[in-house]
Amino acid sequence: MVTLRKQYLVSRPVYSEDMTYTPDLKSFNAVLSLLPIIGWLKIYRVREWLLGDVVSGISTGMVAIMQGLAFSLMASLPPSYGLYTAFFPMLTYFFLGTSRHISVGAFPVLSLMVGVVVTRLVPQNGPPANITGFEGLSPDQQRVLVASSMTFLMGIFQLAMGVLQVGFVVKYLSDTLVSGFTTAAAVHILVSQLKFVLGLEVPGISGPLSIIRTLEMIFVQITSTNICDLVMSIVIMLVVFIMKELNDRFKAKLPVPIPIEFIVTVIACGLSYGFKFNEKFGVQIVGEMVKGYEPPMAPSLEVFQESAVEAFPAAIVGFAVAFSVAKVYSIKHDYIIDGNQELIAFGVSNIFGASFKSFAASTALSRTAVQESSGGKTQVAGLISALMAMIVTTALGFLLEPLPRSVLGALVIVNLKGMLMQFREIVYLWRKDKPDCVVWVVTCLSACLLGLDLGLAVGLGIELITVIFRTQFPRCSTLANIQGTDLYRDRKDYLHIFEPIGVKIFKIPSPIFFANIDFFKEKLIEVGFNPLRVLRKRNKAIRKIKKLLQKGSDDITEEMDQLFNKNNLPSRINWNAELPVDINVPRVDLHSLILDFSAVSFLDISAMKGLKMVIKEFIRADVDVYIVSCDEYVLEKMHNCMFFDMEILTSMIFPTIHDTMLHVLERNDGKIKTGDLNSQYIPSVHTVG
């Protein structure tokens, strides 16, 4: 306990809740702005912000183009459709989004989740699923239909959650769970890109244990590795990794990050075209790029039915990641983001994009970091990056046709560094919080082995179990007074403390509800005694004493005889006094029990009945029970549920532990040693310099 130089002395009467209880209910009105662009556009500083937004938009656009091409391979789609995802979703987010800094577009985890559905419905080897909309379409067109339909459904889920104001559901995905899940996704992505890096023909596999079956097929063909693809991939990964490290190290000195991904892509395209890698070395290239944009396409209802199970977790994950990244930059730049409006923005963006054959959009941390660090102030930068993708799609796409697919695979793998480095969290979590560590490990392993959708469900289940475990079995404590102060802390943590004889202060640091009320009772008995057992013993003793009185036994002293009136009805008995030889009653030294409710956020009806019962048992065992620091809404519920009666009085409620302790000292009329208890906190505050 650190002693600060300032001291204060509070002098006021001892309060009980009878004097302070005044219910005060407040109502809050939430206003939903459907066009957040109006808010920041009114304050846009053209001279100060426009240049930064233009430079940032160009830098981000180069990264978005490369990532769009690369991430489309994870979605099992032709690369040109990744450029669609870099363009269409950004157009609607520009008007509807509340974040000024995130870069909307392809995200590797979502791309992989889309790819799982695409591979399942349109396998590389084998006939496609029996879906009417597939008639007359080529395999690539079927894959595009599946990806866009799943994205459309994902957008519907997000839009519905936003309209229904249920953006809070993302809060059930803890940072630990998201970390374990994204790490597993990084492992899946790494394995899925090995076939491009090695130049192997490996069909896409979906379902549980798909990662193991894919690795098995890769190792079976490992002797057929294309050396040109492998060497080119290794060189590109090393160069990009080193340059990214240099960008991070010298980011304060660089006006904008070096667009190394764009640079190596241009070089690889030139070398591939000049030396004819495709013809001479059998290198797989991007091939023909779709020029321009295709007309809107209606989604397939049959694909909706087939992909609903995967689309919902994808909607949650996409929003959770984007919202987490947006929150970081909103705090850094001091503006507010709205979770429900973000759901609406991403829902509309995915619906709009899917209509034009783009696939699932969210944000990528690396791309957003480029947009923010290169001077982006608003989504004008995002709009410019989308326009760059449009220019490539409509006019410059043919320049990317000789690009080796192994280059895209290498770029994907090198961008996984941040997610794969999350494995280091296992050691930290094990040391600091073992239940969180269990959530991380189980989520990661489940997502790796069972697939991302089932893995997320398992991780969420484990997380809820740990929450139940923490609330059902909280760490209760017995408090004591720190000498010379009005502070009360866990007696196990301090050496110099004061505990008045016969007084116990019990704290439960969680809500009290039907699942933990029995645990609460057990811990209360450990701190004090079992009142029910004591009451039974006393009743049994009373019956024996009555019989001895009727017999006129010599064991009944004059003092004992005076404890009963003429009608043989017992009055208050000092059970710690000397009793007849054959009468044994447990000795009870506790006379005051203080329950610290400062951490009790709610009581349900079942818990309230159990609490009322145990308090009455202690009161009937001649123990004064007090409740302190009770939340006003919990107190209001107690009043509404008729918690108080002739035995449990409102005068037992006190605002602080110290008020209660001073009341206990006064009530017991000096029977407790008070030399170490500071009782001078009796509403004026005097500051001593």
DAKA-V273659 format. One record per backbone hydrogen bond with DSSP energy under -0.5 kcal/mol. CO is the residue of the C=O (numbers start at 1). NH is the residue of the N-H. E is the energy in kcal/mol with one decimal. If there is no record, write none. Layout:
BEGIN
((CO;NH;E) (CO;NH;E))
END
This chain:
BEGIN
((2;4;-0.6) (7;688;-1.9) (9;686;-2.0) (10;12;-0.5) (11;684;-1.9) (16;19;-1.6) (16;20;-0.7) (17;21;-2.2) (20;22;-0.7) (28;30;-0.5) (30;32;-0.5) (31;33;-0.6) (32;34;-0.7) (35;38;-1.7) (36;39;-1.0) (36;40;-1.2) (37;41;-2.4) (38;42;-1.4) (41;44;-0.9) (44;46;-1.0) (45;49;-3.1) (45;50;-0.6) (46;50;-1.7) (49;53;-2.4) (50;54;-2.4) (51;55;-2.6) (52;56;-2.5) (53;57;-2.5) (54;58;-2.1) (55;59;-2.3) (56;60;-3.1) (57;61;-2.3) (58;62;-1.8) (59;63;-1.5) (60;64;-3.1) (61;65;-2.3) (62;66;-1.7) (63;67;-2.8) (64;68;-2.5) (65;69;-2.0) (66;70;-2.3) (67;71;-3.4) (68;72;-1.4) (69;73;-0.7) (70;73;-0.9) (70;74;-0.7) (71;75;-1.2) (72;77;-2.5) (73;76;-1.4) (78;81;-1.8) (79;82;-2.0) (79;83;-0.6) (80;83;-0.9) (80;84;-0.7) (81;85;-1.3) (82;86;-1.0) (84;87;-1.2) (84;88;-2.1) (87;91;-1.1) (88;91;-0.8) (88;92;-1.0) (89;93;-2.1) (90;94;-1.9) (91;95;-0.5) (92;95;-0.8) (92;96;-2.1) (93;97;-2.8) (95;37;-1.3) (102;104;-0.7) (103;364;-0.7) (105;362;-3.0) (107;111;-2.6) (108;112;-2.3) (109;113;-2.1) (110;114;-2.6) (111;115;-2.4) (112;116;-1.9) (113;117;-1.2) (114;118;-2.5) (115;119;-2.8) (116;120;-1.7) (117;121;-2.4) (118;122;-2.7) (121;129;-2.9) (124;126;-0.6) (129;131;-1.9) (131;134;-1.9) (132;135;-1.7) (134;137;-2.0) (138;142;-2.5) (139;143;-2.2) (140;144;-2.2) (141;145;-2.2) (142;146;-2.3) (143;147;-2.6) (144;148;-2.7) (145;149;-2.2) (146;150;-2.5) (147;151;-2.1) (148;152;-2.4) (149;153;-2.3) (150;154;-2.5) (151;155;-2.4) (152;156;-2.0) (153;157;-2.3) (154;158;-2.1) (155;159;-2.9) (156;160;-2.7) (157;161;-2.3) (158;162;-2.2) (159;163;-2.7) (160;164;-2.4) (161;166;-2.8) (162;165;-1.1) (166;169;-1.7) (167;170;-1.4) (168;171;-2.1) (169;172;-1.7) (170;173;-1.7) (172;174;-1.0) (174;178;-2.6) (175;179;-2.4) (176;180;-2.4) (177;181;-2.6) (178;182;-2.9) (179;183;-1.9) (180;184;-1.9) (181;185;-2.3) (182;186;-2.1) (183;187;-1.8) (184;188;-2.3) (185;189;-2.8) (186;190;-2.6) (187;191;-2.3) (188;192;-2.5) (189;193;-1.6) (190;194;-0.7) (191;194;-0.7) (191;195;-0.5) (193;196;-0.6) (193;197;-2.1) (194;198;-2.7) (195;199;-0.6) (195;200;-2.5) (198;226;-2.9) (200;202;-1.0) (207;210;-1.5) (209;213;-2.1) (210;214;-2.4) (211;215;-1.9) (212;216;-2.2) (213;217;-2.0) (214;218;-2.1) (215;219;-2.5) (216;220;-1.8) (217;221;-1.3) (219;222;-0.6) (221;224;-2.8) (222;225;-1.4) (225;227;-0.8) (226;230;-2.4) (227;231;-2.9) (228;232;-2.4) (229;233;-2.3) (230;234;-2.5) (231;235;-2.4) (232;236;-2.2) (233;237;-2.7) (234;238;-2.3) (235;239;-2.5) (236;240;-2.8) (237;241;-2.3) (238;242;-2.5) (239;243;-2.5) (240;244;-2.3) (241;245;-2.0) (242;246;-2.2) (243;247;-2.5) (244;248;-2.2) (245;249;-2.4) (246;250;-2.6) (248;251;-0.8) (250;253;-1.0) (250;254;-1.9) (258;260;-2.6) (259;263;-2.1) (260;264;-2.7) (261;265;-1.7) (262;266;-2.3) (263;267;-2.4) (264;268;-2.8) (265;269;-2.5) (266;270;-2.3) (267;271;-2.7) (268;272;-2.6) (269;273;-2.4) (270;274;-2.9) (271;275;-2.7) (272;276;-0.6) (272;277;-1.4) (276;280;-2.8) (277;281;-1.8) (277;283;-1.6) (278;282;-0.5) (284;405;-2.7) (284;406;-0.5) (290;292;-0.5) (299;301;-0.5) (300;304;-1.7) (301;305;-1.8) (302;306;-1.7) (303;307;-2.2) (304;308;-1.1) (307;311;-2.8) (308;312;-1.8) (309;313;-0.7) (310;314;-1.7) (311;315;-2.3) (312;316;-2.1) (313;317;-3.0) (314;318;-2.8) (315;319;-1.9) (316;320;-2.9) (317;321;-2.6) (318;322;-1.9) (319;323;-3.1) (320;324;-2.2) (321;325;-2.3) (322;326;-2.7) (323;327;-2.4) (324;328;-1.6) (325;329;-1.6) (326;330;-2.2) (327;331;-2.0) (328;332;-1.8) (329;333;-2.1) (330;334;-0.6) (330;335;-2.0) (331;334;-0.5) (337;339;-0.6) (338;342;-2.3) (339;343;-1.9) (340;344;-1.9) (341;345;-2.7) (342;346;-2.8) (343;347;-2.5) (344;348;-2.7) (345;349;-2.3) (346;350;-2.5) (347;351;-2.1) (348;352;-2.9) (349;353;-2.7) (350;354;-2.5) (351;355;-1.4) (352;356;-0.7) (353;356;-1.1) (353;358;-2.3) (354;357;-1.7) (355;297;-2.8) (362;105;-1.9) (364;368;-2.6) (365;369;-2.5) (366;370;-1.7) (367;371;-2.0) (368;372;-2.4) (369;373;-2.8) (370;374;-1.8) (371;376;-1.8) (372;375;-1.3) (378;381;-1.5) (379;383;-2.3) (380;384;-2.1) (381;385;-2.2) (382;386;-1.9) (383;387;-2.0) (384;388;-1.8) (385;389;-1.7) (386;390;-1.9) (387;391;-2.2) (388;392;-2.1) (389;393;-2.2) (390;394;-2.5) (391;395;-2.4) (391;396;-1.3) (392;397;-1.3) (393;292;-1.9) (396;399;-1.5) (397;400;-1.7) (398;401;-1.0) (400;403;-1.6) (401;287;-2.3) (403;286;-2.2) (404;407;-0.9) (404;408;-1.0) (405;409;-2.4) (406;410;-2.4) (407;411;-2.3) (408;412;-2.2) (409;413;-2.3) (410;414;-2.4) (411;415;-1.3) (413;416;-1.6) (414;417;-0.9) (416;420;-2.8) (417;421;-2.2) (419;422;-1.1) (420;423;-1.6) (421;424;-1.7) (422;425;-1.9) (423;426;-1.5) (424;427;-0.5) (424;428;-1.1) (425;429;-3.1) (426;430;-2.4) (427;431;-1.7) (428;432;-2.2) (429;433;-3.1) (433;437;-1.8) (434;438;-2.3) (435;439;-2.0) (436;440;-2.3) (437;441;-2.7) (438;442;-2.7) (439;443;-2.3) (440;444;-2.5) (441;445;-2.8) (442;446;-2.6) (443;447;-2.5) (444;448;-2.1) (445;449;-2.6) (446;450;-3.1) (446;451;-0.6) (447;451;-0.7) (449;209;-4.6) (451;455;-2.4) (452;456;-2.1) (453;457;-1.7) (454;458;-2.6) (455;459;-2.6) (456;460;-2.5) (457;461;-2.2) (458;462;-2.5) (459;463;-2.4) (460;464;-2.3) (461;465;-2.0) (462;466;-2.2) (463;467;-2.0) (464;468;-2.4) (465;469;-2.7) (466;470;-2.6) (467;471;-2.3) (468;472;-3.0) (469;473;-2.0) (471;474;-0.5) (474;476;-1.3) (477;479;-0.5) (477;507;-2.7) (478;491;-2.6) (479;505;-0.6) (480;489;-2.1) (481;483;-0.6) (481;498;-3.0) (482;485;-1.8) (485;678;-0.6) (487;482;-2.4) (489;480;-2.4) (490;493;-1.7) (491;494;-0.6) (495;497;-1.3) (496;483;-1.0) (498;481;-2.1) (500;503;-1.6) (502;591;-2.6) (502;592;-2.2) (504;506;-0.6) (504;594;-3.2) (505;479;-2.4) (506;596;-3.2) (507;477;-2.0) (507;509;-0.5) (508;510;-0.9) (511;513;-0.6) (512;604;-1.1) (513;516;-1.4) (513;517;-1.2) (516;520;-2.4) (517;521;-2.2) (518;522;-2.4) (519;523;-2.4) (520;524;-2.1) (521;525;-2.2) (522;526;-1.9) (523;527;-1.9) (524;528;-2.4) (529;531;-1.1) (530;534;-2.1) (531;535;-2.7) (532;536;-2.1) (533;537;-2.2) (534;538;-2.5) (535;539;-2.6) (536;540;-2.3) (537;541;-2.3) (538;542;-2.7) (539;543;-2.0) (540;544;-1.8) (541;545;-2.8) (542;546;-2.5) (543;547;-1.9) (544;548;-2.3) (545;549;-2.4) (546;550;-2.4) (547;551;-1.9) (548;552;-0.9) (548;553;-2.5) (553;556;-1.1) (555;557;-0.7) (557;561;-2.3) (558;562;-1.5) (560;563;-1.0) (561;564;-1.1) (563;571;-1.3) (565;568;-2.0) (569;565;-1.3) (573;575;-1.3) (574;577;-1.8) (580;583;-1.7) (582;584;-0.6) (583;585;-0.5) (587;589;-0.5) (591;624;-2.9) (592;504;-2.1) (593;595;-0.5) (593;626;-2.6) (594;506;-3.1) (594;596;-0.7) (595;597;-0.8) (595;628;-2.6) (596;508;-1.1) (597;600;-1.4) (597;631;-0.5) (599;601;-0.9) (602;512;-1.9) (604;608;-2.3) (605;609;-2.2) (606;610;-2.1) (607;611;-3.0) (608;612;-2.5) (609;613;-2.0) (610;614;-2.2) (611;615;-2.4) (612;616;-2.1) (613;617;-1.9) (614;618;-1.9) (615;619;-2.6) (616;620;-2.6) (617;621;-0.9) (618;623;-2.1) (619;622;-1.6) (624;593;-3.2) (626;595;-3.3) (627;654;-2.6) (628;597;-2.6) (631;635;-2.7) (632;636;-2.2) (633;637;-1.9) (634;638;-2.1) (635;639;-2.1) (636;640;-2.5) (637;641;-2.2) (638;643;-2.9) (639;642;-1.4) (647;649;-0.9) (648;645;-2.2) (649;652;-1.6) (650;653;-1.7) (652;627;-2.3) (652;654;-0.5) (653;17;-4.9) (654;629;-1.5) (656;660;-1.6) (657;661;-2.8) (658;662;-2.6) (659;663;-2.1) (660;664;-2.7) (661;665;-2.5) (662;666;-2.2) (663;667;-2.7) (664;668;-2.2) (665;670;-1.3) (666;669;-1.3) (668;671;-1.4) (674;677;-1.1) (676;484;-1.2) (676;678;-0.6) (677;679;-0.8) (680;682;-1.5) (682;11;-0.5) (684;11;-2.2) (685;687;-0.6) (686;9;-1.4) (686;688;-0.5) (687;689;-0.5) (688;7;-1.3))
END
